[in-house]
Amino acid sequence: MSCSCVKSLLVSLSQRKPLEPEGETSTFNRCLTTLDLVALGVGSTLGAGVYVLSGEVARDTAGPSIILSFFIAAVASVFAGLCYAEFGSRVPKTGSAYLYSYVTVGELLAFITGWNLLLSYVIGTSSVALAWSGTFDDLIGGVISKFFQENAAIGLAGLAPYPDVFAAVLVMLLSGVLAFGVKESTTINKIFTVINVLVLVFVAISGFIKGDISNWQISKETLINATAEFKNLSSTANLTSLYGEGGFFPYGISGTVAGAATCFYAFVGFDCIATTGEEVKNPQKSLPLGIVASLLICFLAYFAVSAALTLMMPYYLLSEKSPLPVAFDYIGWGPAKYVVAVGSLCALSTSLLGSMFPMPRVLFAMARDGLLFKPLTQVTSKGSPAIATISSGTVAAIMALLFDLEALVEMMSIGTLFAYTLVAICILILRYQEDPSEETELQVTDSNTKFNLLKPPPTANSTTARRVMILTIISLACLVALCVTLTQALDALSGMEAWSLVLVSFLVFIVLLNTFLIWRHPQNSTKASFMVPFLPALPILSTFINVYLMVQLGTETWIRYAIWMAVGLLIYFAYGVSHSVQRQRLKTRQTNIETVSDKMDKDILKEEKF
């Protein structure tokens, strides 16, 4: 391959998509309101986790301080949510983080982001469908699972014990509803979300009526007695409690923080709002408001339910799998578990819709840009991407039918956290990009000679933008190294070993210094209806949280993720590079320039001959 071909390929991989590309028109129907977006975000985020996660984290990790764990997790989620909100107001288009990275950092990273999002949504849809099927099966006495285990057992390693036909049919039915029309599907989502919220309000009120504040003040002696009872011991001498030290922080502040890391995943899902940019009546206003409002509502719901739960019964007696029914039995309100079951099915339904809704829209956006196959861009008369919806639903249904997804759920976290990280970085780059209206050759020359930290140029230009990008890349590298060090060298840090302290201090200093240097640079003068505050600290802090959580995932998860990415990159280089619409635009523009140049040369030759 010649040097010119290699250069052309590298340029095409890093090419950015304009905010308003030539010849690109929206085929969607703008019919969604702010209320639709809030219902979609709440339904997607406030899934079955609220019925299960509270008991698991309170019992084993945080105790009553789980309410603070949810608060910390909510603040961390809001950091990512604010970045999405600004992009939603600046780029009101279909595609979410995929499109945001395309207009900011280039095509290759955009494809990787989109492929990560598809991973999250496909596995998310399959796992929620399996949870819905399992919950319904439990309510009817296990009839479905018993029938398929007896008549259609699979018995192969890596696959499910039996094909979950009910889950697969559920996914395909919902795919049909989504393909029929966006307004109809969001109406169904609003109904289920309202029922879910009403059930959670009932749980919260019940907990505060029947709750006992002494459950937040349990003594260590009580916990030791409970441990002896659990282990069937007659004596408590020299016995260590399995349930912490008692009080509001039974597992210490570290337990509360560890609980926050788990609770962070309970807020994943709001990003589905960002995929609706071309279907919202007033996207610049509705997208930021929908994202922030849905996160606030979800935090209040998690906070109220976890507080009610730990007030109703001692945290160490909570059930990890079904905490709410057990808690109602504990206070003597056994029939209330049927209300909880209805709420749980509604929550699973909205969560399933929230996973399926953005999936075809990301597929559509990538196919419209030529990075995936063209038929995926076909839409119905109501503006719904039907082919992309049915295709993605079919893949999710097959996974739900055949695979045991417990080991794959962590892969969903990688895809989501990677998207969050890239959106935060893209906000930094976007806000410090050069201002085209102000950029002149004189300013660039002047900034190269006179720029310093004490007297920065008044406006952003190509030089300041390039410096910010370099500082951002260095900061990201330091944050990755810091997260790996905090994870792998935890024992050395606990033992106050000099090398670990020096390394962590050095990395923190570099990040803080780069943050200060970025802050000293001028920002782009372009304003949006919503803008992230506390720049550049907030995006950098969001990036640190996301990278730290990614580093916590296991080796097997990263191996599966590497296989998924290898498949994606094969598709991109085999199909996407040659069919990229943006690359075709650039080629056409270059051809036009060459044609005009050739014509001018011919005219000059004619004049010379004359």
C-alpha positions in Angstrom: 0.0 0.0 0.0 1.4 3.4 -1.0 2.1 6.2 1.5 -0.8 8.3 0.0 -3.3 5.4 0.5 -2.2 5.0 4.1 -2.5 8.7 4.7 -5.9 8.7 3.1 -7.0 5.9 5.3 -5.8 7.5 8.5 -7.5 10.8 7.6 -10.8 9.0 6.9 -10.5 7.1 10.3 -10.2 10.4 12.2 -12.6 12.5 10.1 -15.4 14.2 12.0 -19.0 14.5 11.0 -20.4 18.1 10.7 -23.3 19.0 12.9 -25.4 19.6 9.8 -24.2 17.3 7.0 -25.0 18.2 3.4 -27.9 16.1 2.0 -28.9 14.5 5.3 -32.6 14.9 6.2 -34.4 13.4 9.1 -37.0 10.7 8.4 -38.3 10.6 12.0 -41.6 12.0 13.2 -41.2 14.7 15.9 -43.9 13.6 18.3 -42.3 13.2 21.8 -42.7 15.7 24.6 -40.6 16.3 27.7 -43.0 14.1 29.7 -42.5 11.2 27.3 -38.7 11.5 27.8 -39.0 11.6 31.6 -41.2 8.5 31.5 -38.8 6.8 29.2 -35.8 7.6 31.3 -37.5 6.7 34.6 -38.9 3.5 33.1 -35.5 2.4 31.8 -33.5 3.4 34.9 -35.9 2.4 37.6 -36.1 -1.2 36.6 -36.2 -4.4 38.7 -33.1 -3.3 40.6 -35.1 -1.2 43.0 -36.9 -4.4 44.1 -33.7 -6.4 44.5 -30.6 -4.2 44.8 -31.7 -2.5 48.0 -31.8 -5.7 50.0 -28.6 -7.1 48.6 -26.5 -3.9 49.2 -28.0 -3.2 52.6 -27.5 -6.7 53.9 -23.9 -7.4 52.7 -22.2 -4.0 52.1 -23.7 -0.8 53.5 -26.4 -1.5 56.1 -28.8 1.4 56.8 -26.2 3.8 55.2 -27.4 2.5 51.8 -29.4 5.7 51.6 -26.0 7.5 51.5 -24.7 5.0 49.0 -27.6 5.8 46.7 -26.9 9.5 47.1 -23.2 9.1 46.2 -24.1 7.0 43.2 -26.7 9.5 42.1 -24.2 12.4 42.2 -21.7 10.3 40.2 -24.5 9.5 37.7 -25.5 13.1 37.4 -21.9 13.9 36.3 -22.4 11.7 33.3 -26.0 12.9 32.9 -25.0 16.5 32.7 -22.5 15.7 29.9 -25.2 13.9 28.0 -27.6 16.8 28.6 -25.2 19.4 27.0 -24.6 17.2 24.0 -28.4 16.6 23.7 -28.9 20.4 23.5 -26.0 20.9 21.0 -26.5 17.9 18.8 -30.3 17.0 18.8 -29.9 14.0 16.5 -30.4 10.3 16.7 -27.3 8.3 17.8 -26.6 9.2 21.4 -22.9 8.8 22.4 -22.1 7.4 18.9 -23.0 10.6 17.2 -21.5 12.8 20.0 -18.1 11.1 19.5 -18.4 11.3 15.6 -18.8 15.1 15.6 -16.0 15.5 18.2 -13.2 12.9 18.0 -13.7 11.1 14.7 -15.1 8.1 12.8 -13.2 5.2 14.3 -13.8 6.1 17.9 -17.4 6.8 17.0 -17.9 3.3 15.5 -16.3 1.7 18.6 -18.6 3.7 20.8 -21.7 2.7 18.8 -20.6 -0.9 18.8 -20.2 -0.7 22.6 -23.7 0.7 22.9 -25.2 -2.1 20.8 -23.4 -4.6 23.1 -25.1 -2.9 26.2 -28.5 -2.8 24.7 -28.6 -6.3 23.3 -27.4 -7.9 26.5 -29.6 -5.6 28.5 -32.7 -6.5 26.5 -32.0 -10.3 26.8 -31.2 -10.2 30.5 -34.3 -8.2 31.4 -36.5 -10.5 29.2 -35.1 -13.5 31.2 -35.8 -11.7 34.5 -39.4 -10.9 33.3 -39.9 -14.6 32.4 -38.4 -15.8 35.6 -40.6 -13.4 37.8 -43.8 -14.4 35.9 -42.8 -18.1 36.2 -42.4 -17.7 40.0 -45.8 -16.1 40.3 -47.5 -19.1 38.6 -45.6 -21.7 40.5 -42.8 -22.5 38.1 -45.0 -24.2 35.5 -43.0 -22.8 32.5 -39.5 -23.8 33.7 -40.7 -27.2 34.8 -42.3 -28.0 31.4 -39.2 -26.9 29.3 -36.7 -28.6 31.7 -38.6 -31.9 31.3 -39.3 -31.7 27.5 -36.5 -29.5 26.0 -33.4 -29.5 28.2 -30.3 -28.3 26.5 -27.5 -29.5 28.8 -24.6 -27.8 27.0 -21.9 -25.8 28.7 -22.3 -22.0 28.2 -25.9 -22.3 27.2 -29.1 -22.0 29.3 -30.5 -25.2 31.0 -33.5 -24.9 28.8 -34.7 -22.6 25.9 -36.6 -19.7 27.4 -39.3 -19.5 24.7 -41.4 -17.1 26.8 -38.6 -14.6 27.0 -37.9 -14.8 23.3 -41.5 -14.4 22.4 -41.8 -11.4 24.7 -38.8 -9.7 23.0 -40.3 -10.3 19.5 -43.7 -9.0 20.6 -42.2 -5.8 22.0 -40.1 -5.4 18.9 -43.4 -5.4 16.9 -44.9 -2.8 19.1 -41.8 -0.6 18.8 -41.7 -1.1 15.0 -45.4 -0.1 14.8 -44.8 3.4 16.1 -42.8 5.4 18.7 -45.8 7.3 20.1 -47.7 4.1 20.8 -44.8 2.5 22.5 -44.1 5.5 24.7 -47.8 5.6 25.7 -47.5 2.0 26.9 -44.3 2.9 28.7 -45.9 5.8 30.5 -48.7 3.5 31.8 -46.3 0.9 33.2 -44.0 3.6 34.7 -46.9 5.3 36.5 -48.0 1.9 38.0 -44.4 1.2 39.0 -44.0 4.6 40.7 -47.3 4.2 42.5 -46.2 0.8 43.9 -42.9 2.4 45.1 -44.8 5.2 46.8 -46.9 2.6 48.5 -43.7 0.8 49.7 -42.2 4.0 51.0 -45.3 5.1 52.9 -45.7 1.6 54.3 -42.2 1.6 55.5 -42.4 5.0 57.2 -45.7 3.9 58.9 -44.5 0.5 60.2 -40.8 1.4 60.4 -38.8 1.5 63.6 -35.9 3.9 64.0 -34.1 1.4 66.3 -33.4 -0.7 63.2 -30.8 2.0 62.3 -29.2 1.7 65.8 -28.7 -2.0 66.1 -26.0 -2.9 68.7 -22.9 -5.1 68.0 -24.1 -7.5 70.7 -27.3 -8.1 68.7 -25.3 -8.8 65.5 -23.0 -11.3 67.3 -26.1 -13.1 68.6 -27.6 -13.2 65.1 -24.3 -14.6 63.8 -24.3 -17.3 66.4 -27.9 -18.2 65.5 -26.9 -18.3 61.8 -24.0 -20.7 62.5 -26.0 -22.7 65.0 -23.6 -22.0 67.8 -24.5 -22.1 71.5 -21.8 -19.7 72.6 -20.8 -16.2 71.4 -17.3 -16.2 72.9 -14.6 -15.0 70.5 -17.2 -14.8 67.7 -16.8 -12.2 65.0 -20.0 -10.6 63.6 -20.9 -11.4 60.0 -23.0 -8.3 59.8 -20.5 -5.5 60.7 -20.3 -3.4 63.8 -23.8 -2.2 64.1 -25.2 1.4 64.1 -25.9 3.4 61.0 -22.6 2.5 59.4 -22.2 -1.2 60.3 -19.6 -1.8 57.6 -17.8 1.6 58.1 -17.5 4.4 55.6 -15.7 2.0 53.2 -18.8 -0.1 53.1 -20.9 2.9 52.2 -18.6 3.8 49.4 -18.4 0.2 48.1 -22.2 0.1 48.2 -22.2 3.3 46.1 -20.1 1.6 43.4 -22.7 -1.2 43.2 -25.6 1.3 43.3 -24.1 3.3 40.4 -25.3 0.6 38.0 -28.9 1.2 39.3 -28.8 4.6 37.5 -27.7 3.2 34.1 -30.4 3.6 31.5 -31.0 7.4 31.3 -28.8 7.5 28.1 -31.7 6.0 26.1 -33.2 9.6 26.2 -30.2 10.8 24.1 -31.2 8.5 21.2 -34.5 10.3 20.6 -33.0 13.6 19.4 -34.9 13.5 16.0 -38.2 12.4 17.5 -38.6 15.2 20.1 -40.7 18.3 19.5 -38.2 20.7 21.2 -35.0 18.7 21.6 -32.8 21.6 22.9 -35.1 22.0 25.9 -36.6 18.6 26.4 -33.4 16.4 26.2 -31.5 18.1 29.1 -34.6 18.4 31.2 -35.6 14.8 30.6 -32.2 13.5 31.5 -31.8 15.5 34.7 -35.5 15.0 35.8 -35.4 11.3 35.3 -32.2 10.9 37.4 -33.7 13.0 40.2 -36.9 11.0 40.3 -35.0 7.7 40.3 -32.8 8.9 43.1 -35.8 9.9 45.2 -37.4 6.4 44.5 -34.2 4.5 45.4 -33.7 6.7 48.5 -37.2 6.2 49.8 -37.4 2.5 49.1 -34.1 1.7 50.8 -34.9 3.9 53.8 -38.3 2.2 54.2 -36.8 -1.2 53.8 -34.1 -0.7 56.4 -36.7 0.8 58.8 -39.2 -2.0 58.4 -36.8 -4.7 59.5 -33.2 -5.2 60.6 -30.8 -5.0 57.6 -29.1 -8.3 58.5 -32.5 -10.2 58.1 -33.2 -8.8 54.6 -33.6 -11.3 51.8 -31.1 -10.8 48.9 -33.4 -12.0 46.2 -36.8 -10.7 47.3 -36.4 -8.2 50.1 -39.7 -6.4 49.8 -42.1 -9.4 50.1 -40.0 -10.7 53.1 -40.1 -7.2 54.7 -43.9 -7.1 54.4 -44.2 -10.6 55.9 -42.0 -9.3 58.7 -44.3 -6.4 59.6 -47.5 -8.6 59.2 -48.6 -7.2 55.8 -48.2 -10.5 53.8 -50.8 -9.7 51.1 -48.9 -6.6 50.1 -46.4 -8.9 48.3 -48.9 -9.2 45.4 -48.8 -5.4 45.0 -45.0 -5.6 44.9 -45.2 -8.4 42.3 -47.3 -6.2 40.0 -44.9 -3.3 40.5 -41.9 -5.6 39.8 -43.5 -6.8 36.5 -44.3 -3.2 35.4 -40.7 -2.2 36.3 -39.3 -5.1 34.2 -41.6 -4.1 31.3 -40.5 -0.5 31.3 -36.8 -1.6 31.7 -37.2 -4.0 28.8 -38.7 -1.2 26.7 -35.9 1.1 27.8 -33.3 -1.4 26.6 -35.0 -2.0 23.3 -36.0 1.5 22.4 -32.5 3.0 21.8 -31.0 -0.1 20.2 -32.5 0.3 16.7 -31.9 4.0 16.8 -28.1 3.6 17.2 -28.2 0.9 14.5 -30.1 3.4 12.2 -27.6 6.2 12.9 -24.6 4.0 12.1 -26.2 2.6 9.0 -27.2 6.1 7.8 -23.6 7.1 8.1 -22.6 4.0 6.0 -20.8 2.3 8.8 -23.3 -0.5 9.0 -25.6 -2.1 6.4 -27.9 0.2 4.4 -31.2 -1.7 4.8 -31.2 -0.8 8.5 -32.1 2.8 7.5 -35.6 1.9 6.3 -38.4 3.5 8.3 -42.2 3.1 8.4 -44.7 5.8 7.5 -44.8 6.7 11.2 -41.1 7.3 11.3 -40.1 4.2 13.2 -36.9 2.4 12.1 -38.7 -0.9 11.5 -35.9 -3.1 9.9 -33.4 -2.0 12.6 -36.0 -2.7 15.3 -36.9 -6.2 14.1 -33.2 -7.1 13.4 -32.0 -6.0 16.8 -35.0 -7.6 18.5 -34.3 -10.9 16.7 -30.7 -11.0 17.9 -31.8 -10.2 21.5 -34.5 -12.9 21.3 -32.0 -15.6 20.2 -29.7 -14.7 23.0 -32.6 -14.8 25.5 -33.7 -18.1 24.1 -30.4 -20.0 24.2 -27.8 -18.3 26.4 -27.2 -18.2 30.1 -26.5 -14.5 30.4 -25.3 -14.3 34.0 -21.6 -14.3 32.8 -22.3 -11.8 30.1 -24.1 -9.1 32.1 -20.8 -7.5 33.1 -20.0 -7.0 29.4 -23.1 -4.7 29.4 -21.3 -2.5 32.1 -18.2 -2.2 29.9 -20.2 -0.9 27.0 -22.1 1.6 29.0 -19.1 2.9 31.0 -17.1 3.3 27.9 -19.8 5.4 26.3 -20.0 7.5 29.5 -16.3 8.0 29.5 -16.1 9.1 25.9 -19.0 11.5 26.2 -17.2 13.2 29.2 -14.0 13.5 27.2 -15.9 14.8 24.1 -17.5 17.6 26.2 -14.0 18.7 27.2 -12.8 18.7 23.6 -16.0 20.3 22.2 -16.0 23.2 24.7 -12.4 24.1 24.0 -12.6 23.8 20.2 -11.6 26.8 18.1 -14.3 29.3 17.3 -14.6 29.4 13.4 -16.0 32.9 13.5 -13.1 34.3 15.4 -10.2 32.2 13.9 -7.8 34.1 11.7 -4.3 33.5 10.6 -3.1 36.5 12.6 -4.6 35.2 15.8 -3.0 31.8 15.4 0.4 33.4 14.8 -0.1 35.7 17.7 -1.2 32.9 20.1 1.9 30.9 19.1 4.2 33.7 20.1 2.5 35.3 23.1 0.4 32.5 24.7 1.2 31.8 28.4 -0.8 30.7 31.4 -1.1 34.2 32.9 -2.2 35.9 29.7 -4.2 33.5 27.6 -5.7 34.6 24.3 -9.2 36.1 24.5 -10.8 33.5 22.1 -10.3 29.8 21.4 -8.2 29.0 18.3 -6.7 25.9 16.7 -3.5 26.2 18.8 -5.4 26.3 22.2 -7.8 23.6 21.0 -4.8 21.3 20.1 -3.2 22.0 23.5 -6.4 21.1 25.3 -6.7 17.9 23.4 -3.1 16.9 24.3 -3.7 17.7 28.0 -6.9 15.7 27.9 -5.2 12.6 26.4 -2.4 12.9 29.1 -5.0 13.2 31.8 -6.9 10.2 30.5 -3.7 8.1 30.5 -2.9 9.2 34.1 -6.5 8.4 35.2 -6.3 4.9 33.7 -2.9 4.3 35.4 -4.3 5.7 38.7 -7.3 3.4 38.6 -5.2 0.4 37.9 -2.8 1.3 40.7 -5.7 1.8 43.2 -7.1 -1.6 42.2 -4.0 -3.8 41.9 -1.8 -2.1 44.6 -4.5 -1.9 47.2 -2.5 -3.9 49.8 0.6 -1.8 49.2 -1.4 1.4 49.7 -3.0 -0.1 52.9 0.5 -0.9 54.2 1.6 2.7 53.4 4.4 1.4 51.2 6.5 4.3 49.8 6.5 3.4 46.1 2.7 3.1 46.0 2.2 6.4 47.8 4.7 8.2 45.5 3.1 6.8 42.4 -0.4 7.7 43.3 0.6 11.2 44.5 2.5 11.7 41.2 -0.5 10.6 39.1 -2.9 12.8 41.1 -0.6 15.8 40.8 -0.4 15.4 37.0 -4.2 15.2 36.7 -4.7 18.2 38.9 -2.1 20.2 37.1 -3.6 19.3 33.7 -7.0 20.3 35.0 -5.7 23.7 36.0 -3.9 24.1 32.6 -7.1 23.2 30.7 -9.1 25.7 32.8 -6.7 28.5 31.9 -7.5 28.0 28.2 -10.3 30.0 26.6 -13.5 28.2 25.8 -15.5 28.2 22.5 -17.9 31.1 22.5 -20.8 29.0 21.0 -23.6 28.8 23.6 -26.1 26.0 24.2 -29.4 25.9 26.0 -27.7 23.7 28.6 -24.0 23.7 29.4 -22.0 21.5 31.9 -20.9 23.5 34.9 -17.5 23.4 36.7 -15.6 22.7 33.5 -13.1 21.0 33.3 -13.3 19.4 36.7 -16.7 17.7 36.4 -16.0 15.8 33.1 -12.6 14.7 34.4 -14.1 13.5 37.7 -16.8 11.7 35.7 -14.1 10.0 33.6 -12.3 8.9 36.8 -15.4 7.3 38.2 -16.3 5.4 35.0 -12.7 4.2 34.4 -12.4 3.0 38.0 -15.6 1.0 37.7 -14.4 -0.5 34.4 -11.1 -1.6 36.0 -13.0 -3.5 38.7 -14.4 -6.0 36.1 -12.9 -9.4 35.8 -10.4 -10.8 33.3 -13.0 -13.2 31.6 -15.3 -10.2 31.0 -12.5 -8.3 29.2 -11.7 -11.4 27.1 -15.3 -11.6 25.9 -15.3 -7.9 25.3 -12.2 -8.2 23.2 -13.9 -10.8 21.0 -16.9 -8.6 20.6 -14.7 -5.7 19.6 -12.7 -7.8 17.1 -16.0 -8.7 15.4 -17.0 -5.1 15.3 -13.7 -3.9 13.9 -13.8 -6.6 11.2 -17.2 -5.3 10.1 -15.9 -1.7 10.1 -12.7 -2.3 8.1 -14.4 -4.7 5.7 -17.6 -2.7 5.1 -17.7 0.6 7.0 -14.6 2.3 5.7 -15.5 1.8 2.1 -19.2 2.8 2.5 -18.7 5.7 4.9 -21.0 8.5 3.8 -18.7 11.2 5.3 -15.7 9.7 3.4 -17.7 9.9 0.2 -18.5 13.5 0.9 -14.8 14.3 1.4 -13.9 12.5 -1.9 -16.6 14.4 -3.8 -15.4 17.7 -2.4 -11.8 16.9 -3.3 -12.8 15.8 -6.8 -14.7 19.1 -7.3 -11.6 21.1 -6.2 -9.4 19.1 -8.5 -11.8 19.6 -11.4 -11.9 23.4 -10.9 -8.1 23.5 -10.5 -7.7 21.5 -13.8 -10.1 23.9 -15.6 -8.1 26.9 -14.4 -4.8 25.4 -15.5 -6.3 24.8 -19.0 -7.5 28.4 -19.2 -4.1 29.7 -18.3 -2.5 27.5 -21.0 -4.9 28.8 -23.6 -4.1 32.4 -22.6 -0.4 31.7 -22.9 -0.9 30.2 -26.3 -3.0 33.1 -27.4 
